[in-house]
Amino acid sequence: MITPPPPPVSPRRVAALAAAVCLLAAGCSASGDTSDSSAGKAGGAGLRITLITHAPEGDTFWDLVQKGAEAAAAKDGIELTYAGDPDAAGQAELVRDAVREKVDGIALTLAKPQAMRGPVAAAKAAGIPVVGLNSGIDSWQSGGLLEFFGQDESVAGRAVGDKLDDLHARHALCVIHERGNVALEARCAGVKKTFGGETENLYVEGTDTKAVAAAITAQLRQDPTVDEVVTNGAQFALTAVASVKDAGSKARVATFDLNKDLVKAVESGAVEFAVDQQPYLQGYLAVDSLWLYRTNGNVSGGGVAPVLTGPAFVTKANVDAVARFAANGTR
């Protein structure tokens, strides 16, 4: 059992690595109602939680994750620190920084699971509970995490493959914007497993939008048999829509993940469908789960099963149900 943390100290922020790609955004803190606290800090107020992701700067998907985490922190009276680094070594160092800060809990992503093993082991040795979210559904238990919140990416990919068959597609281009990311690889592998047509992967540099557009355009011009472009992020789907036009292609566009701009594209028919894994919910549940564990010993899924937040298809037929939430920046 993890020993109770020491009394709260003055707020401090986890230091990010000295690299321009590292994102460090201070979270929100709320005082919380401690009138019903039966065991001092067990009431939740004063707990310090750090959320560390593999997010690149400016990615709207991770804005949704952060908003969900901040909502949970405000509800629970938690001081939340959010940091992200797309470089696996950088993310690992951020986790080590949080351990040195002696925070009360860490939530993290496992896009590169092997890089997190050492830092997670250090957190456990320090008595700090660690939960996972978003990436690494096949690695969270072996990696020593307490709980996991996210989408089974292989299942999601297989569902997309089936969907493409229903839409009578014949040749899918699956765009992977981060080489080596286990979640993205699993999605495209899932598509290939169930899709009756041809599937090929296109690797692009996701941090360079112009390069992404150029690569998709070039591939569509080179192979006019591609009739479906599947991207792994909402912003890449919008880029693909422009690339299809530039290439003079008749390919359609579908995507994993959702944001308010993508909702508009689905409404207009520019994008056929999106697979929503509910990033806001992932951030919310990850932070709230650490509060529940610290204050009441709860472990979602019993520590043996992940808590699934997706997949769910958003199409022109049902997009109105999520449009207003997307406009609020929470879907």
N, C-alpha and C positions, 0 to 999 in steps of 0.2 A: 504493500500500500504506500502511496506517496505521502510523505510527511507534510503537515501543514506548513505553509510558507511563513516567513518572518513578517512582522507588522509592516504595513505600507510605508514607503519612504517617499521623499519628494519626487514629483514627476521628472522623468528623464526620457530622452528619445534614443532609440537604437541608432547607432552610427552606421551609415551606409559606406560602402567602399568608395575610394576616391577615383570614381570613373564616371564619365559623363552619361553612360547608359543607365546608371543606377537611379531608381526612383525612390524617393523617400518623402512620404506625405504624412504629416502629423494627423493622428486620428482625433476623435472627439472624446470628451470625458464628461460624464454626468455624475451628479452627487449621489443620486439614488436615495431611496427611503430606508434608513437604517433602524427605524422604530421597531421593526419586527425581527431584528437580528438577535438570534438566540445564542450565537457563539461568536461574538465579535466580528471578525472578518468573514465568518461564514455567511453573514448577511449579504456579501457580495461587494459592497462599496469598498473601493480602494484596491481591488484586484487589478493587476497589470498584465494585460494580454498583448502579445505581439503576433501579427499576421504577416507572413513572409511568403511572397509568391515569385514566380519566374517571369513576371510581367515586364514587357518593355515599356518605355516611356510613351505616353499618349495613346495607349490601347484602350478603347472605350469599353471593351469587355470587362477589363479589370476595374474600371470605374464602378461597374455594377456590383462586382464582388466587394469592393471597399464600402460602397454605400450600405450593403446588407450587413457587413460587419459593424459599421458605425451605428446602425439602427439597434443591433443587439447590444452593443456596448452602452448606448444611451439608456436602454431599458434596464440593463443590469447594474448600472453604476460602475462600469469598468473604465479604466484608463487604457485606451487602445492605441497602439503604435502600428502603423502599416509601412512596409517596405517591400520593394521588389527589385530583382536583378535578373535579366534573361541569361546571364552567364552562370553556369552551374556552380563554379568555384565562388563567384560573388554571392550567390544565394546562400551557399553553405557558410560563408563567413558571416553573413547577416544572422544566421541561426546561432552561430557561436557567440556573436555579440549579445544576442538576447539571453543566452545562457549566462554570460558574464554579468549581465544586468540583473540576474536572479529574478526574472519575471515569474509570474504565477502560472503562465500557460503559453504555449506556442501553437499556432495553427500554420501549416505550410503546405505547399504543393510539391508533388513528386514527379515533375516532368523528366528529370534525370535522377531516378531513384538511387543509383549507386552513390552519387555525390552527397546525398543526404544521410547516409548510414552513420558516418562518424559523428556529425553534429547532433543527430537524434540520440545516439548512444550517450553523448555528453549531457544532453538535456535530461535523459532518464537517470543518469548517474547523479545529477544534481537535484533529483526529485521534482522535475518540472514535467507535467503532462504534455504530450504532443498529439495533436489530431491532424488529419490530412483532409484536403479538399481538392476538387477539380481534377487533378492529374495523379495517376498512380494507383488506380483501383486494384491492380494486380500485385501491388508491392507494399501496401500500407501495413499489412499484418507482419510479413516477413521483415519489414523495416522497423518494427517495434512501435508503431503508432497505436494510440488508444482507440481511435474511431476514424471513420472516413465518410465524407459527404460529397457526392458527385454522381456522375453519369458513367455507366458501363460503356466505354467507348466502342468496344467490339460489338456489343448489342446494338448500339446506335448506328454503327456502320452497316451492319447487316440489315437493319430496318431501312436504311437509305437504299441499299441495293435492291431490296424488294420493291421499294417505292419507284425506283427507276424502271424496273420491269413493268410495273403497272402503267407507267407513262410511255411505254414502248420505246425507251431509249436503246441505243445500240452500241455506243462508244463513249465511255465516260473518262474525263480527265480529272483526276483527284489532285488538287493543288495543296502541297505541304509547305507551309511557310517557315517552319523551324526544323531543320534536320536533326534527327535523334530524339525528338520529343515523342515519348512513348504513347501519349494520348492520340496525337495526330496520326502516327503510324498505325495504331490500332483501328482508327476510324476507316482509313483507306483500305486496310486489309479486310475489314468487315464488309465494306462495299464490294470488294473483289470476290469475297466468298459467296455472296448470294446473288449478285447481279449476273443475269444471263448473257449480257453482252461483254464487250472488251473493256477492261479497266487498266489505265496506266497512270502512274504517279508523275507529277511535275514538281520538282523541288525549286523553290524560289527563296529569295532573301526577304523575309517579311518586314524587316525594318526599312526597306527601300521601296516605297510605293511605285515609283517610276519603273524600277527594275521588275517588279511583280507584273505590272501592266505590260511591259515590253515582252516578258517571257511568255505570258499567256497569249498575247497577240501573235507572236512568232509561231507558237505551237499550233494555233488554230489555222494560220495561213499555210503552215507546212502540211497539216493533216486535216483536210476538210471533212473527213468522216467523223470527226469528234462532234457529237450532237448534244453533249451534256458536260458542263463544267461544274465540278463540285468543289467548293472552297471550304476552308476550315475556320472561317471567321467572317463576321458580318462585313467588315470593311473590305475584305478581299473579294467578297461577292459583288460589292458595288464596283470595285475595280474591274472584275471580270465582265460585268455588264458593259462597261466602256470598251474593254478589249474585244468582246464579241462584235461590237459595232465597228471598231477600227479595222478588224480583220475581215469584215464582210461575211462573217460566219452566220449560220443559222442555228448555232448551238444555243441551248437554254442554260440557265444558271440556277443552281441550288446550293444551299450552304448549311453548314453546322453553325449554330450560335445566332444571336439575335441582338439588335439594338434598335433605337427609335428610327434611324434612317433606313434600316433594313425592313422594318415594318412597313414603311411607306413604299418601298420597292415591291414588297409582296402584295400590298394593296393595289398597286398599279399593274401588276403582272410582270414587271421586269425581272423579278426573281420568283421561281416557281414555288419554292417552299424553304423553310428554315427548320432546323432541328434545335429546339430550345432545351438547354440543360439547366436553366434558371440560375445564373451566376449570383444574383442577389441573394437567393435562398442559400446557396453554398456558403457565402460569406457570413450570413446571419447564423446559420446553424452551427458553423464551426466555432464562432465566438461564444454563442449561447451554450454550446455543449461543454465548453471549458468552465463556464460559470456554474452550470449544473453539476459538473463533476466536483468542482471545488466546494460548492455549498451543500450538495446533497448526495454525492457519490454516484450520480447517475452515469451510465455508459450507454449511449445509443447503439442499437444493434447488438448489445451484449458484448461488444468487443470482438465478435466473430463474423458479423455481416455488415456490409456498407449500408449507408442510408442513401437511397437513390433519389436524385433530383431530376432525372430525365431518363430517356428522351421523350420529347413530345413534338409532334409536327405542327408547325404553324403554316397554314396555307391561306389562299385568298378566301376560302370558305369560312375560316374561323378566326382570321386575323383581328377582326373587330373586338374580340373578347380580350385581347391583350394590348390593343393599340393605346388605350388611355393610360395604362400602366407604363408602357414604353415611353409615352410622352412625358411622364413624370420622372423618367430616368431610373425606374426600378425593374424593368424587363428588357 
